[in-house]
Amino acid sequence: MSAYARRAFVILLALAVALVVAAVLTWHSLPGSVAMFWTVAGHPRGHVPRLAAVIVLLAVPLAAALVTAVCPRLNVAALMRSAFTAVGLFAALVTGLRAVFTLSVNSAYGSAAPLPAAIAVLAAVVMVAIALLAALYVALAPAGPAGLPAWRGGGDEPLWRGTAMARRPTITAIVFFVIGFGALYIGSDVTGVILAIGGITGGAFILSLTAIVVEIDQREFAVHYFGGTRWPATRLPIPSIRAVELANVDPPKSGGWGYRGSLRWQKAAALNVRRGPGLRLKLDGGRRFLITVDDPEGAAEVLRQFVMTS
């Protein structure tokens, strides 16, 4: 086990112990109906029966901890393993902190009593501090070369495989997760829920583009996101490719960073993970697809064999 993985394991183990201790110490003093959310002014909003509240408050952070422990073992890019671990740690820590806070406050004040505004503000400050530490944690995490997916099996190896990685968007994704989880666990109205959904969804989308794997076989040109996972993926049948060109991609001049456009609706799309070498594919129906990837010359050489013979 690497030093990075050991640190994550120690943090998660301490979290699990703290949660169990908090649940045991507060169980008998908890009211029958436990308040789960409070407004900024400290007024309770949203109540759950005691048993259900304790189960949820323990299950959510421990589930995040379990995902964090499993993700480093997945066969994805090293950067993505680090990113998933950091996001999982952040989710586990924030939800764990909120679980302890919810149990202790209900135990001390009761489910109907308003909280002092200072406590609500202090809880928000602590959660933001943990979010910033999580962002720093992923920024300093080791990022080795991209791993290669091993889910094909049966000896059906691609004719060419290339990767493209970008580290800065990972920090942006963490910021989105910070906003999303912060709104989910601090907010208490519809606006907070909408902001939480937007932040978490946006973070997942950005995270999916920080490491991609491109594969070419005799059937299709496939782009795998999240460092090479099987789904989601963009798949272009080989017979649909009409021409292949090398390109030097400058995202601001190619529609921007990330996935831009739509092959279905706009007949043009670009996947710009970073500046530099890439491929421009001309497809049937006048469609165009631009992608940044390492070793585009090798990809072009393989694709042109099919294009010339089709």
N, C-alpha and C positions, 0 to 999 in steps of 0.2 A: 504494500500500500504506500502510495506517495505521501510526502509531507502535506501536500494540499488536501488530499483525501482524508488524511488523519485529522487535520484541523476541522474539516467539515464534520467528520464523525463525532469528534469531541463536542462540538457545538450542539449537534443534534441530540446526543446523549444527555447533555446537561439540560437541554430544553425538555426532553421527555421526563426526566426526573423532576424538574421544577413543576411541570404540569400535574403530574401525579400527586406531588406533595401539596400543591395548592388545592387540588380537588378534595383530598382527604381532610385537610385542615378546615376548609370552609363548608363542607357538606352539611353538617348539622346546624350551622347558623344561616344557611341560605333560605330565603323565603320560598314559598311554594311556586311562585311565579317570578322568574328571573328576568330582569331588564337586560336587553341585548344591545340597545343603541341609546344614545343621548344626543340632544341637540347641542349646539355650541354653547348655549346658555346653561347647559347642565340638566335640562329636563329629560326624564326618561321617555323613550319611545320604542315600542316593540318588545313584547314580553313572550317568554317561552316557559313551559312547565320545567321545574327544576331538573328532573332526570334527563329530559330531552336536551336542555341547555348544557348540562355537563357533558353529555355524550358528544354533542356537536362541537363544543369548545375544545374538547380533547381530540376529537377525530380529525378536524380540519388541519391543525398544525402538524399532527403526526402523519397525516396523509402526505402533506407537503414534504415532511422529513423523509418519508419512505421514497417518494419520487426522487428526491435529492440523492439518496443513497443508491438508487438503481441507475439513474442516468449516467454516472461516470462509467458504468460497466457496458453501456450500449456501444455498438460499433459505429460511432459517428466521429466527425472531425474533432480533434483535440480542443479547438477553440469552442465548439459547440458544447462539448462536455463541461468545460469550465463555465460557459454561460448558463447552461441549464442548472448546474450546481449552485451558482450564485443566485439565480432567480429562485430556486427552491429554498435556499437558505434564507433569502429575504422573506419569502412567503411564510416559511415556518416560524421565523423569529417574530415577525409582525403579528401573525395570527396567534402565536403562543403568548406574546406579550399581552395582546388583547384578551386572551382567555383568562390569564391570571388577573388582569385588571378588572374584568367583568365579574369574576368570582369574588374577588376581595371587596369590590365596591358594593355588590349586592349583599355580601355578608355584613358589611359595616353599616350601610345606609338603608338597606331594604330596597325593594324593587320600585316603590312608588316615590321615594324621597329624591328630590333634585340634588344634583352634585354641586359642590362649590365650583364656580367657574375656573378657579385656579387649577383644580384637579383635571378638568376637561382639557384645558390649555396645556398642562404639563404632559398629559397622555399624548396629545398631538405632537408636541415637541420631541418626545422620546421616540415616537414612531418615525418621524421625519429623520431624526438622527440615525436610527437603524437603517433607514432607506439609503442615506448618504454613505454609511459604512458599507452597505451591500454593493453600491455602485463602485466604491473604491476597491472593494474586494475583487470584483470581477475585472476591474481595470488592471490590477496587479497580478491576476491569475496567470499561470503559465499557458502559453499558446504555442503548441508544437505544430508540425506539419499536418495537413489534412489527412484524416483517416479515410479508408476506402470501404464502401459498403460491401457486406459479405452475404447479402440475402438472396443472391441470384441462384446459386447452387446448380447442380447437375452439369457443371462444366460449361455452362452457357456464358462465357466471358465476353465482354464487349470488345469491339475492334479498336476502340479508342476511349480513353477516360481522361478527363481534365477537371480541374478544380478552380475555384475563385473564392478568395476569402477577404473579408474586410473587418477590421477590429473596431473602428469608431462607431459604426451603427449598433454594436452591442451595447455600448454605453447609452446610446439614445433609447434602445429598447428597454434597458433597465430604468431609465427615467420615466418612460411610459408606464412600466409596471409599478413604479413608486407612486405615480399619480393615481393609477387605477386602484391599487390596494389601499392607498391612503384614503381615497374617496369611499371605498367600500366599507372600511372599518372605522372611519371617523365620521363620515357623512351619515345623515339619518333621514334624508328626504329623496324624492324622485330625482332631483338634479344630481345628487351624489351617486345614485345607482347608475344613471346614464353616463356620468363621467367615469365611473368605475368600469363599466362595460367598454367604453371607448378606449380608456387607457390600457386595459388588459388586452383587448383585441388588437389595438395598434402596436403594443409591445410584441405580441406574438407574431404579427405580420413582419415587423422590422427584423425580429430575431431570425425568422425563416430565411432572410436574404443575406445574412452575414456570412454564410458559408454554403456554397452550392457545389454540386457534383454533376458534370455533364458526361453522358455516355452515348456512344454511337454503336449500334449493331446493325445487322442486315435488315432489320425491320423499322427502326425508329431512331430519331434524335431525341434524347430524353434529358430533361433538366430536373434534378432532384434537389429539393430544398432542405433546410435544417441539417446541413452537413452530409447529405446523402441518404436520408430516410426514404423509404419506398413511397410514402404519400405525405404531402401532396407532390405532384410532379407535372411538368409540362411535356407533352409527348407530341412530336411531329413525325408522321410517317415518312419514311425515306422517299417514296414515290412522289410526295408533295413538294420536295425540294427541287427547284429549277436551276438555281445558280448559287455559288458560294464565293464570298469575297472576304479578304482580310480587312480589318478596320482598326484604327487607333481611336478608341472611344474616349470622348470627353463628355461626361454626363450632363453638364449644364447645356451643352449644345445638342444633346441627344434625348431631350425630354425630361432630364432630371435623374436623381438617384432612385434606386429601387426598380420595381416593375412599373413600366409606364405604357399606356396605350392598351389596345385590345386587338388581338388577331381576328376575333369574330365580328366586332362592331366597327372598329376603325381600320381594319386590315393592316395594321402596323403596331408592333410592340417592341419594347426594349427592356432588357434586364441588365441594368447597370449597377454592378456591385462595387466597382472601383474604376479609376482611370486606367487606361493602358490598352494592351492588345485585346482584340475580340474578333468575333465573327459576325458577318452580315449575311443572312440567308434570304434569298428570294424564293418565295413559295408560289404555289398555284393560286389562281384567282387574283394575282396582283398583290398578294400579302408580303410583308417584310418583317423579319425578326432579327434584332441586334442583341448580342450578348457578350459580356466581358468574360474571358476565360483564359487560363494559362495554356500555352502551347497551341494557339489557334492554327498554326501552320500544319501541325499533325492532324488536327480535325479536318481542315480543308482538304488535305491530301486524301484522307479516307472518303470524305463525302464526294469528292470529284470523281472518284472511281464509279460511284453509283450514278451520279449525274450524267457522266459521259456515256454510260451504257444504257441509260433509260431512254 
